[in-house]
Amino acid sequence: MPKKPKTADNTIAQNKRARFDFHIEDKFEAGVALLGWEVKSLRMGKGQLTETYVIIQNGEALLIGAQIQPLNTVSTHYIVEPNRTRKLLLNRKELNKLHIATDQKGKTIVALSMFWKRHLVKCTIAIASGKKQHDKRDTEKDRDWNRQKQRIMSHSSR
């Protein structure tokens, strides 16, 4: 019996707004400390990373603003908190690097995506600096121009 093919897309949630609002500088992969019901909800695709950021407090990285909606079957057994602060699992060297970066003016840590790595939930976080309004307009112009190029190329190949 042949093996079941692996699915290429292991992404749970993405924070697309972060790439628009920030210049991404350095990326890290962090584990996320979750409860059992949260893992089940993520398997059902009920995670959201919009407006999510990371703070360093007492030598720990904390994920703030990530929403994991509980399943109906779980919310009867536990007192669930969809927006609770979750601990990110990083090694000491990475934590020090993040702490130094956030001490600098204009730097913040944002969560870019949450994904499965085998049976574990991982979160891609990045050191980022905020974009000015004109940078956002430039990003939008570039995106529109790339769409136009794709349309022109697809029409010319017919």
C-alpha positions as CSV (number, residue, x, y, z in Angstrom):
1,M,0.0,0.0,0.0
2,P,1.6,3.3,-1.0
3,K,2.3,6.1,1.5
4,K,-0.1,8.9,1.7
5,P,1.5,12.0,0.0
6,K,2.6,14.8,2.4
7,T,0.7,18.0,2.2
8,A,3.0,20.9,1.2
9,D,1.0,23.6,3.1
10,N,1.5,23.2,6.8
11,T,0.6,26.8,7.6
12,I,-2.0,27.4,10.3
13,A,-2.3,31.2,10.2
14,Q,-0.4,34.1,8.6
15,N,-0.1,37.8,9.6
16,K,-0.1,39.4,6.1
17,R,-0.5,42.8,7.6
18,A,2.9,42.6,9.3
19,R,4.7,42.5,6.0
20,F,2.8,45.6,4.8
21,D,3.3,47.6,8.0
22,F,6.9,46.6,8.8
23,H,10.4,46.2,7.3
24,I,11.3,42.6,8.2
25,E,14.9,42.3,9.3
26,D,15.7,39.0,11.2
27,K,13.5,35.9,11.4
28,F,13.3,33.3,14.1
29,E,11.4,30.0,14.5
30,A,9.9,29.6,18.0
31,G,7.9,26.8,19.6
32,V,4.6,27.8,21.2
33,A,3.5,26.5,24.6
34,L,-0.2,25.5,24.1
35,L,-2.9,23.8,26.0
36,G,-4.6,20.6,24.7
37,W,-7.8,22.4,23.5
38,E,-5.7,25.0,21.6
39,V,-3.9,22.3,19.6
40,K,-7.2,20.7,18.7
41,S,-8.6,24.1,17.6
42,L,-5.5,24.8,15.5
43,R,-5.9,21.4,13.8
44,M,-9.4,22.6,12.8
45,G,-7.9,25.9,11.4
46,K,-9.3,28.2,14.1
47,G,-6.1,30.3,14.7
48,Q,-5.6,34.0,13.9
49,L,-2.4,36.2,14.0
50,T,-3.7,39.6,13.1
51,E,-2.6,42.4,15.5
52,T,-0.1,39.9,17.1
53,Y,3.2,41.0,18.6
54,V,5.9,39.6,20.9
55,I,7.3,41.1,24.1
56,I,10.3,40.1,26.1
57,Q,9.5,40.0,29.8
58,N,11.5,38.4,32.7
59,G,13.8,36.7,30.2
60,E,10.8,35.0,28.4
61,A,9.3,35.8,25.0
62,L,5.5,36.2,25.2
63,L,3.1,36.1,22.2
64,I,0.3,38.6,22.7
65,G,-2.9,39.0,20.7
66,A,-2.9,35.6,19.0
67,Q,-6.5,34.3,18.8
68,I,-7.4,30.6,19.0
69,Q,-11.1,30.1,19.0
70,P,-12.2,27.1,21.1
71,L,-14.2,24.2,19.6
72,N,-17.8,23.8,20.9
73,T,-16.9,20.4,22.3
74,V,-14.1,21.8,24.4
75,S,-15.6,25.0,25.7
76,T,-18.0,23.0,27.9
77,H,-15.2,21.4,29.9
78,Y,-12.8,24.2,30.4
79,I,-12.8,27.9,31.1
80,V,-11.2,29.0,27.8
81,E,-9.5,32.3,27.0
82,P,-9.0,32.7,23.2
83,N,-6.7,35.7,23.5
84,R,-4.5,34.6,26.4
85,T,-0.8,35.3,26.4
86,R,1.3,32.3,25.2
87,K,4.9,31.6,25.9
88,L,7.3,31.3,23.0
89,L,10.1,28.7,23.3
90,L,13.4,30.1,22.2
91,N,17.0,29.4,23.3
92,R,18.9,31.9,25.4
93,K,21.0,33.2,22.5
94,E,17.9,34.0,20.5
95,L,16.2,35.7,23.5
96,N,19.2,37.9,24.1
97,K,19.3,38.9,20.4
98,L,15.6,39.8,20.5
99,H,16.0,41.7,23.8
100,I,18.9,43.8,22.4
101,A,16.9,44.5,19.2
102,T,13.8,45.7,21.1
103,D,15.9,48.1,23.2
104,Q,16.8,50.0,20.0
105,K,14.5,52.8,18.8
106,G,11.8,51.8,16.4
107,K,12.3,48.0,16.6
108,T,9.5,45.6,17.5
109,I,9.0,41.8,17.3
110,V,6.0,40.7,15.2
111,A,4.6,37.2,14.6
112,L,4.5,36.4,10.8
113,S,3.1,32.9,10.7
114,M,2.1,29.9,12.7
115,F,2.7,26.4,11.2
116,W,3.0,22.7,11.9
117,K,6.5,21.1,12.0
118,R,5.7,17.4,12.3
119,H,3.4,17.3,15.3
120,L,4.6,20.6,16.9
121,V,3.2,24.1,16.5
122,K,5.9,26.6,15.6
123,C,5.6,30.4,15.1
124,T,7.8,32.5,12.8
125,I,8.7,35.8,14.5
126,A,10.7,38.6,13.1
127,I,12.5,41.7,14.3
128,A,10.9,44.5,12.4
129,S,11.0,48.3,12.1
130,G,7.8,50.3,11.2
131,K,7.3,51.6,7.7
132,K,6.4,55.2,7.0
133,Q,3.3,56.0,5.0
134,H,5.3,56.7,1.8
135,D,6.9,53.2,2.1
136,K,3.5,51.6,2.3
137,R,2.4,53.4,-0.8
138,D,5.6,52.2,-2.6
139,T,4.8,48.6,-1.6
140,E,1.3,49.0,-2.9
141,K,2.5,50.4,-6.2
142,D,5.0,47.6,-6.6
143,R,2.3,45.0,-5.9
144,D,-0.1,46.6,-8.5
145,W,2.7,46.8,-11.1
146,N,3.6,43.1,-10.6
147,R,-0.1,42.2,-11.1
148,Q,-0.2,44.3,-14.3
149,K,2.9,42.6,-15.6
150,Q,1.3,39.2,-15.0
151,R,-1.8,40.2,-16.9
152,I,0.2,41.5,-19.8
153,M,2.4,38.4,-20.0
154,S,-0.6,36.1,-19.8
155,H,-2.4,38.0,-22.6
156,S,0.6,38.1,-24.8
157,S,1.3,34.4,-24.6
158,R,-2.2,33.5,-26.0
